[in-house]
């Protein structure tokens, strides 16, 4: 499976940093394996053959990105050439249950594949919380296991969830954020965060640590408590399709510039609010459609698919996503 993943990356022209493992050591105990995590997701939500194991419920979209040439002082990526870059996008709801209600207080996702002029690809795979719910893969695995429904009740065991929360403080910030912030009434009404720290590398090979987010130009909106109770279970896909039929939807890409001492390997910890921000470009989504048979359906939005000028840090969650995505991708393209 990992060999298939390597071939896929080579065909896309991707060069990954040395030492990205298939399994990553946790703070205690044996390394966490990608197959183990995907298997836990399958046990928690079941398997829909040929579909994603996480963020299974989604909608495809297409559009374009125009980068800000001023960002060239930080990154030599052709993403910021000022030229129009075609984009394949996918918006999604977290989890492996294709019937999860759109009012559920869980993350929403935006995944982007940029088709760069030189034939290379750049992926950005984001969620609408500014932090992630785990600093190491072990926490994510333990949360999936703890939240797996009890066969007797069809719901997670409250005692297991209580024990998980008590023993994994790195999961709390995202959980508290989701509890305090209602989900959006539209995929178009949400900001999306890269959550990890990345490296921008300029033409002089100078490296700058950055974090990014995409902010809707029309502003963020959230469902009211009353709407959470009254909205239908499925509305996000059709709403985005209908909205793009009326006209394009725009997001600004904003980049935080890191400073010495900013955490670069922990996606659960936010940077200080006073960090310098630059507008790196504008994303425009021109149309949306059901994912079945559409361009985004077969894309493996591996966040480590990067072109020259953008590179990963040693964030263990970021590095683990690639082999985990590969295992899931391999299964679904085989119809499993």
N, C-alpha and C positions, 0 to 999 in steps of 0.2 A: 504493500500500500504506500509506504513512504517512497519507494522507488517510483511509483506512478506519479506521486506528488512532485518529485524532483524533475521528472520528464516534463510535466506540465509547466513548471517554472522555467525550464530551459527553453521550451517552445515559445514562451512569452518574452524571452529575453531578460529574465530577472536574475540578478546576481544577489544572493543573500550573504550576510556576514557569516564567517566561519563559526562553527560550534553551536548552531541552532539544533537542540536535541529533540528526539521524539518523546522523551520523558524528562521532566524537570523536577529536581529535588525540592521538597517542601522544607519548611523550617524544622520539621521533625519527622522521622519515619522514612520509609522508602520513597523513591521518586514516583510522581504521578504520571501515569501513562495515558496517551491520547485515547487508545482503545477503551481504557477503563472509564474515562469520562464520558465518551460517546455511549458506552454501554449503560452507564448510570442514567443518562438522559433518555435512552430508549426504555429503560425500566420504569422511569418516572412518568413518561407521557405516552408510552406505546410507540409503535412504528407504523408510519404510513409509507408503504413501499414507494421508492423513487422520489421521496421528498426529504427536505432538510430535517435534521434532528433537533435543531433549535431555530427560533425565529421562522417557524414553518409557515405561519400565516402572513402573507404579504401581497404586494402589488408591484408590478413593473412600471417603469417610466423611462423616458428618454429626454435628452435636452443637450445643453452645452455649458461650457465653463470658459470664462475669459479672465485670465489672471492679470494681476497688477505687475507691470514691469518693474516697479520700484522695489518689489520683493527680491529682485535679482541680486541685491546687495547681501541678501541672506542665503538665497538658494539659486543654484544654476539649473534647477529643474525646468524643462520646457513647459511645464504646467504654467509657469509665470512669464511666458514669452509675450503675452498680450494677444496671441492668436486665439481663434475660436477652437476649442477642444470638444469633440463629441463626447457625450456622457451616456452610459447606461446606468440606470439607478434602480434600486429596490428599496421599498419602504415596508417595514414589518413590525409585528408584535412579538415580543419575547416569548419563548416557550416552545415545546414540541407538540402541543395540542392544537390541531387545525381548527378546533371549534372554540378556542378561548375567546370570551367576549371582548369586544373592543373597548369596553369600559373598565377592564381589569387594570388595577394599579401596578402595572409592571412596565419595563422599559419599552420604548418604541425605537426602531432602528432605521438608519439611513445608510445604505451601502452604495458606493459610487465606483464605477470603472471608467477612468479617463483614457481615451484612445489618443495617445500623443502622436505628434507629427512624424516621429522617426519610427513608428510602428511598435513602440514599446507601450506598456500599460502602467498606470498608477492606480492603486486601489486605496480607498478610504472607507473604513467600516466603523460606523459611529452609533451611539445611542443617545437618547434625550435626557440622560442624567449626567451631571458634570463629573461624576466619579463612578468607579466600578465597585462592585460588591465583594471584591476579594483582592488581596495583595499578592497571593500565591495560588497556584492551581489547586492545592489541597483544600483551601477554603471553598472554592467553587464546587469541587467534587463533594465535599461534606454537606454543602447546602443542598445539592441535588438529591443526595441520599436522604437527608433529613426531611425534605419536602415530598418525597415519594409517597403517594397515597397508600394508606393501610387497606389491604384487600377487604377487611371486615367493614370498614366505614366509607371507603371511597375518598377519604380525606387524609391529609398528613397527620401524623401523630403529634398532638400538641406538646407532649413532653419531649419528644425528639427535637422539635423546633426550638423549644425553650432551651434545651441543652446546647443546641448548635449556637444560638445567639449568645449564650453566656460564655462559650468557649472560643468564639471567633469575633473579637472586637473589630476586626478589619471589615466585617460585613455591615456594621451598624450605620455608617454614614449614608450609604445608598438606600438602605431600608428606611431610614428616617426621612430622607428626601422624597422617596416615593409616597410615603404616608402623608406628608405635608403638601404635596403637589398633585392635584388631580391630573389625569391624562388629557391630551388635547382633543378637540372636536374634529381635527383634521390632521393628517400627516403634514400638511402645508403650514400649520399653525404652531409648529414646534421648532425649537433650536436643537441641534445635534452636536455632540461633543466627541472629539477624537479620544478622550479619556487618558490616553497614554502621552508620554513625552517622546518627541521625535527629534531627529537632528536635521537641520537645514545646513547644506554645504554649498558654499558659493564658488565662483570661478577661481578664487585664490586658495581653495580648499580650507577656508576657515569654517569652523563648525559653530552653529548656534543652536542651543536647545530651545524647542518651541512646543507649544500645545495649540490646538486649533479647535474651532467650532464654526458651525454654519447657522446663521441667525436669519429668520424670515424677515424680509423687508416690510411686510405688512404687520409685523409684531407677533408676539406669542399670545396664544389664547388657551384657556383651560376649561374643561367642563365644570359646571357648577355641581354642587352636591345633589341638587334636584335632578339635573340631567343624568348624573351617574345612575340614578334609579329608574329613569324613564327612557333612556336611549335604547334602541334595538341592539342586539348582540353583534350585528354586522353592519357597519356603516362607513368605516374608514376607506375601504377600497373604492366604493362607488362615489364617495364624496370627492376623492382625488381625481377620479376619471371625469366627473362632471365639472369640477373646478377648472381643470386644464382645458376642457372644451371651450370654456368662456375666455380663456387667455392664459398666458404663461405665468408661472409662479417663480419667485426669485428669493434666493438666500445670499447673504454676504458671507464670505469666508473671512473670519477674523482670526488672527494669530497672536498669541501671547509670546513675548520674547522673554526667555528665561534669564535669571541672574544667578550668580554664584550662591550655592547652598540650596537652590530650589530642588525638591525631590524629583528625580528623573526615573526611578525604577519602581514607583509605588502609585498605581492608578486610583487608589482610595483616598489619597491626600491631595487637596487642592493647592494651587499656588496662591500667593497673596494677591488681593484684588488690585493693588497698585502697579502690577506689572505692565510694561509698555505693550500696547496693542496696535497692530497694523492691519489694514484691510488688504487681503491677499488676492481677492477676486470676487466674481459674482457667478453663482450657479443659477441657471435658468432651466426649469423643467417645462417642456412644451406639450407633452402628452403622457397620459397614464393608461394602463390597460391590465387586464387580468394576466397573472403571471404564466398561466398555462400556454405554452408554445411561444411565449414572448422572449425577447432577447435576454432578459435577466434570469430566466429560469435555470439555465445551465451554467451560469457564471458562479464560480467559487470565489466569493469576495474575500479572499485571503488578505488580511491587512499588511502582510509582509511583501506583497507584490508592489515593488517600488522602482521607479526609474532613478537615474543618476540625479543627485542633488537633494534627495531625501533619504534618510536612513533610520533604522530603528535604534533604540537604546537597548539596554540589557534588562528591561522590565520583564520579569518572568511570566506575567500574564500575556503580554504582547507576543513573546516568543513562543508560548505554548499554543496560542490560537492557531498558528499555522499548521502544525501536525494534527491538531484536533479537527480543523476544517478539512484537512486532507482525508482523514478517516471517514468523516461524514460524506464528503463529496464522492469518494470512491464507492461507498455503499449505494448512494442514490443513483449514480450513473449506471450502476449494474442492476438497477430496479429493485434493490433490496430495501 
